[in-house]
Amino acid sequence: MVEEMFKPKLVALLKRGIEEQRAFIAGLSDVQRAEVGTSHKWSAKDNLAHIAFWQKLHVQEFQMLKRGETLPKLPDDNEQNELIFQAHHDQTWPDVIAATESASADLLALLEGYIEADLTTSNQLPPPRISPARRYFLENGYSHPIFHYADYYLEHGEIARATALQQELAKGTASLGDDDSCGIADYNLACFYAKTGQKDLALGLLPGALKLAPRLLEWSKEDSDLLSLHGETAYQALYA
């Protein structure tokens, strides 16, 4: 059964995420380490602080759930991300690296303490949090960090490196055998292809992604990442 195999695969993905985190940090040049980010264009350090914050929040919230406590209302993402940026913008590199190591290790330890049913049962988390819990772990422990590393590479002209990470993300998620998660990963990869001028690859993925994750259909009509596809017959046929 999928449930019997899901947890070890998810643990493996979180460990892979930690490896990519370390590789991202190790691969930064002195110039990239010295970059000063802005609210609209984050530096490598800003990206790492952002990832660590959301992983720490995940751990805190799940610990609250175990104690039977009521979770706080989630803030607007854009507002919260700006608060994170301002709060951690002046952190030193050693502090940020220590925070990322601690956050990812705590998240992995939290996951390892769960049984299959904890991860696969729906409606355990109050909306709008991701349910079942496995999706929350996948998002914060793997998908979200990898997306940020790839996006950083793309912003700095390393298209091949960004593409490889995005493809790895889709492949890793597919290994879980969860249709919705696979659909989201393929959709994000299609968006990446569309943004980088690889229209044929994007159009090859998009129909299958929307079939696996039909809740993305309406959003895909207005997603700015897909603007380059709007004039394509194959794209228009999706909504005919």
C-alpha positions in Angstrom: 0.0 0.0 0.0 1.1 3.6 -0.6 0.6 4.4 3.1 3.1 1.7 4.1 5.8 3.1 1.9 5.1 6.8 2.2 6.9 7.8 5.3 10.4 6.4 4.5 10.2 8.0 1.0 9.3 11.3 2.6 12.1 11.0 5.1 14.5 10.4 2.3 13.2 13.6 0.5 13.7 15.7 3.6 17.3 14.4 3.9 17.8 15.2 0.2 16.5 18.7 0.9 19.2 19.1 3.6 21.9 18.0 1.2 20.7 20.5 -1.3 20.7 23.2 1.3 24.3 22.5 2.2 25.2 22.3 -1.5 23.5 25.7 -2.1 25.5 27.3 0.7 28.8 25.7 -0.3 28.4 26.7 -3.9 28.0 30.5 -3.2 30.8 32.8 -4.3 32.2 35.5 -2.1 30.3 38.0 -4.1 27.0 36.2 -3.6 27.6 35.9 0.1 28.2 39.6 0.2 25.1 40.5 -1.7 22.6 42.8 0.1 19.1 41.9 -0.7 16.0 44.0 -0.9 12.3 43.3 -0.3 11.8 42.6 -4.0 15.0 40.7 -4.7 16.3 38.6 -1.9 19.9 37.7 -1.4 21.0 34.1 -0.8 21.1 34.8 2.9 17.6 36.2 2.8 16.3 33.1 1.0 17.9 30.8 3.6 16.4 32.9 6.5 13.0 32.7 4.9 13.2 28.9 4.5 14.4 28.4 8.1 11.5 30.6 9.5 8.8 28.5 7.8 10.4 25.2 8.9 10.6 26.4 12.5 7.0 27.6 12.4 6.0 24.2 11.0 7.7 22.4 14.0 6.2 24.8 16.5 2.7 24.4 15.1 2.8 20.6 15.0 4.1 20.6 18.6 1.2 22.7 19.6 -1.2 20.3 17.9 0.3 17.4 19.8 -0.4 19.3 23.1 -4.0 20.0 22.0 -3.5 23.7 21.6 -5.3 26.0 19.2 -3.1 27.1 16.3 -2.8 30.9 15.6 -4.5 32.4 12.6 -2.1 32.3 9.6 -1.1 35.8 8.4 -1.2 36.9 4.8 1.9 35.3 3.1 3.1 38.5 1.5 2.9 40.4 4.8 4.5 37.6 6.7 7.3 37.2 4.2 8.1 40.9 4.5 8.2 40.7 8.3 10.6 37.7 8.0 12.8 39.7 5.6 13.0 42.7 7.9 13.6 40.6 11.0 16.4 38.6 9.6 17.9 40.9 7.0 20.8 41.9 9.2 21.7 38.4 10.6 25.2 37.3 10.1 26.1 34.4 7.8 27.1 32.1 10.8 23.7 32.8 12.5 21.7 32.1 9.3 23.6 28.9 8.6 23.1 27.7 12.2 19.4 28.5 11.9 19.0 26.6 8.7 20.8 23.5 10.1 18.7 23.6 13.3 15.4 24.2 11.5 15.9 21.4 9.0 17.1 18.9 11.6 14.2 19.7 13.9 11.7 19.2 11.0 13.3 15.9 10.1 13.2 14.8 13.7 9.5 15.8 14.0 8.7 13.7 10.8 10.5 10.7 12.1 8.3 10.7 15.2 5.1 10.3 13.2 3.5 7.1 12.1 1.9 6.5 8.7 -1.6 7.3 9.8 -0.5 10.7 11.2 0.8 11.6 7.8 -2.0 10.3 5.6 -5.2 11.0 7.5 -7.1 14.0 6.0 -8.6 16.9 8.0 -6.1 16.8 10.9 -5.1 20.4 10.3 -7.3 23.5 10.5 -7.6 25.3 7.2 -6.0 26.9 5.3 -3.1 24.7 6.3 -2.2 21.8 4.0 -4.0 18.5 4.8 -3.1 15.7 5.1 0.0 16.4 7.1 2.3 14.7 4.6 1.8 17.6 2.2 2.9 20.1 4.9 6.1 18.1 5.5 6.7 17.8 1.7 6.2 21.5 1.2 8.3 22.9 4.0 10.9 20.2 4.0 11.6 19.8 0.3 9.5 21.6 -2.3 9.6 25.1 -0.8 13.4 25.1 -0.2 14.3 23.6 -3.6 12.0 26.1 -5.3 13.9 29.0 -3.7 17.4 27.6 -4.6 16.3 27.1 -8.2 14.8 30.5 -8.4 18.0 32.0 -7.1 20.0 30.2 -9.7 17.6 31.4 -12.4 17.9 35.0 -11.2 21.7 34.8 -11.4 21.8 33.4 -14.9 22.4 29.7 -14.0 19.6 28.3 -16.1 21.0 24.8 -16.4 21.5 24.5 -12.7 18.0 25.9 -12.0 16.5 23.5 -14.6 18.2 20.5 -13.0 16.9 21.3 -9.6 13.3 21.8 -10.8 13.5 18.5 -12.6 14.9 16.8 -9.5 12.0 18.3 -7.5 9.4 16.9 -9.9 11.1 13.5 -9.9 11.5 13.4 -6.2 7.9 14.2 -5.6 6.7 11.6 -8.1 8.5 9.0 -6.1 5.9 9.4 -3.4 3.1 8.2 -5.6 0.7 11.0 -4.4 -1.3 12.3 -7.3 -2.0 15.8 -5.9 1.7 16.4 -4.9 2.9 15.1 -8.2 0.5 17.3 -10.0 1.7 20.4 -8.1 5.3 19.5 -8.8 4.7 19.0 -12.5 2.7 22.2 -12.7 5.5 24.1 -11.1 8.0 22.6 -13.5 5.7 23.6 -16.4 5.6 27.1 -15.0 9.4 27.1 -14.9 9.7 25.9 -18.5 7.2 28.6 -19.6 9.2 31.3 -17.8 12.4 30.2 -19.4 11.1 30.0 -23.0 10.8 26.2 -23.1 7.2 26.2 -24.3 7.0 22.8 -25.8 8.2 21.2 -22.5 5.7 23.3 -20.6 2.8 22.3 -22.8 3.9 18.7 -22.6 3.6 18.7 -18.8 0.6 21.0 -18.1 -2.3 18.8 -19.2 -1.1 15.9 -17.0 -0.4 18.2 -14.1 -3.9 19.7 -14.2 -5.4 16.2 -14.4 -3.5 15.1 -11.3 -4.2 18.3 -9.4 -7.5 19.7 -10.8 -7.8 22.3 -8.1 -5.1 24.2 -10.0 -7.2 24.5 -13.1 -8.8 27.9 -12.3 -5.6 29.3 -11.0 -3.7 28.3 -14.1 -5.9 30.6 -16.2 -4.5 33.7 -14.4 -1.0 32.5 -13.3 1.5 35.0 -14.7 4.1 32.3 -15.0 2.2 30.8 -17.9 1.7 34.1 -19.8 4.1 33.0 -22.6 1.7 30.1 -23.4 -1.5 32.0 -23.8 -1.2 32.4 -27.5 -0.5 28.7 -28.0 -3.3 26.5 -29.4 -2.4 23.6 -27.1 -2.8 25.9 -24.1 -6.1 27.4 -25.3 -7.4 23.8 -25.8 -7.1 23.1 -22.1 -9.9 25.5 -21.4 -12.1 25.0 -24.4 
